[in-house]
């Protein structure tokens, strides 16, 4: 009986480890994305090439974040909403619409902050 219980506990711990690792990835990607998006909210003049570079990086992080949130439905929904706004930011940046890109970055931030809270 004790041997069975011991093996059950070992297997349970091993099964839970990927979820903890994914939560760490979510934290890493969400803090990086939050920092990037927050940097766009200041009064600094960002040129069209800068907006495209920022949008490309934000898009890559948002995709990684979405992929890492498969362990939890709530986190997945937050990541989906953040990714949608980041994609709109990317579209605006490619078109040269700095105001639109900045607005969508601001719209994505609350979702990303909730993911930071969820993963910490």
C-alpha positions as CSV (number, residue, x, y, z in Angstrom):
1,X,0.0,0.0,0.0
2,X,2.7,2.5,1.0
3,X,4.7,1.6,-2.1
4,X,1.7,2.3,-4.3
5,X,1.1,5.6,-2.6
6,X,4.7,6.6,-3.0
7,X,4.7,5.8,-6.7
8,X,1.4,7.7,-7.1
9,X,3.0,10.8,-5.5
10,X,6.1,10.6,-7.6
11,X,4.1,10.3,-10.8
12,X,1.8,13.2,-9.7
13,X,4.8,15.4,-9.1
14,X,6.3,14.5,-12.5
15,X,3.0,15.2,-14.2
16,X,2.7,18.6,-12.6
17,X,6.2,19.8,-13.5
18,X,5.4,20.8,-17.1
19,X,2.6,23.1,-15.9
20,X,5.0,24.9,-13.6
21,X,7.5,25.2,-16.4
22,X,4.9,26.6,-18.7
23,X,3.8,29.1,-16.0
24,X,7.5,30.3,-15.9
25,X,7.5,30.8,-19.7
26,X,4.2,32.7,-19.5
27,X,5.8,35.0,-16.8
28,X,8.9,35.5,-19.0
29,X,7.1,36.3,-22.2
30,X,4.4,38.4,-20.5
31,X,6.9,40.6,-18.6
32,X,9.0,41.1,-21.8
33,X,5.9,42.0,-23.8
34,X,4.5,44.3,-21.1
35,X,7.9,46.2,-21.0
36,X,7.9,46.5,-24.8
37,X,4.3,47.8,-25.0
38,X,4.8,50.2,-22.0
39,X,7.8,51.7,-23.7
40,X,5.6,52.7,-26.7
41,X,3.3,54.8,-24.4
42,X,5.7,57.6,-23.7
43,X,6.2,60.9,-25.6
44,X,9.4,59.7,-27.4
45,X,9.3,60.1,-31.2
46,X,9.4,56.6,-32.8
47,X,9.9,56.6,-36.5
48,X,8.2,54.2,-38.9
49,X,11.1,51.8,-39.0
50,X,11.1,51.8,-35.2
51,X,7.4,51.0,-35.0
52,X,7.8,48.1,-37.4
53,X,10.7,46.7,-35.4
54,X,8.7,47.0,-32.1
55,X,5.6,45.6,-33.7
56,X,7.5,42.6,-35.1
57,X,9.0,41.8,-31.7
58,X,5.7,42.3,-29.9
59,X,4.0,40.0,-32.4
60,X,6.6,37.3,-31.9
61,X,6.3,37.6,-28.1
62,X,2.5,37.5,-28.3
63,X,2.6,34.3,-30.3
64,X,5.0,32.7,-27.9
65,X,2.8,33.8,-25.0
66,X,-0.3,32.4,-26.6
67,X,1.4,29.0,-27.2
68,X,2.7,28.9,-23.6
69,X,-0.8,29.4,-22.1
70,X,-2.3,26.1,-23.2
71,X,-2.2,24.9,-19.6
72,X,-5.0,27.2,-18.4
73,X,-8.2,28.4,-20.1
74,X,-8.3,31.7,-18.4
75,X,-4.7,32.5,-19.3
76,X,-5.4,31.3,-22.8
77,X,-8.2,33.8,-23.2
78,X,-6.1,36.7,-21.9
79,X,-3.3,35.8,-24.2
80,X,-5.7,35.5,-27.2
81,X,-7.0,39.1,-26.5
82,X,-3.5,40.5,-26.0
83,X,-2.4,38.8,-29.3
84,X,-5.4,40.3,-31.1
85,X,-4.4,43.8,-30.1
86,X,-0.8,43.2,-30.9
87,X,-1.7,42.0,-34.3
88,X,-3.8,45.2,-34.8
89,X,-0.8,47.2,-33.6
90,X,1.4,45.4,-36.1
91,X,-1.0,46.1,-39.0
92,X,-1.1,49.8,-38.0
93,X,2.7,50.0,-37.8
94,X,3.2,48.4,-41.2
95,X,0.7,51.0,-42.6
96,X,2.7,53.8,-40.9
97,X,-0.1,54.7,-38.5
98,X,1.8,55.5,-35.4
99,X,-1.2,56.7,-33.4
100,X,-3.1,53.5,-34.2
101,X,-0.1,51.3,-33.2
102,X,0.2,53.2,-30.0
103,X,-3.5,52.9,-29.2
104,X,-3.5,49.1,-29.8
105,X,-0.4,48.7,-27.7
106,X,-2.3,50.5,-24.9
107,X,-5.3,48.2,-25.4
108,X,-3.1,45.1,-25.2
109,X,-1.4,46.2,-21.9
110,X,-4.2,45.3,-19.5
111,X,-4.4,41.7,-20.8
112,X,-0.6,41.3,-20.6
113,X,-0.6,42.7,-17.0
114,X,-3.3,40.2,-16.0
115,X,-1.1,37.4,-17.4
116,X,1.9,38.7,-15.4
117,X,-0.3,38.6,-12.3
118,X,-1.6,35.1,-13.1
119,X,1.9,33.7,-13.7
120,X,3.7,35.2,-10.7
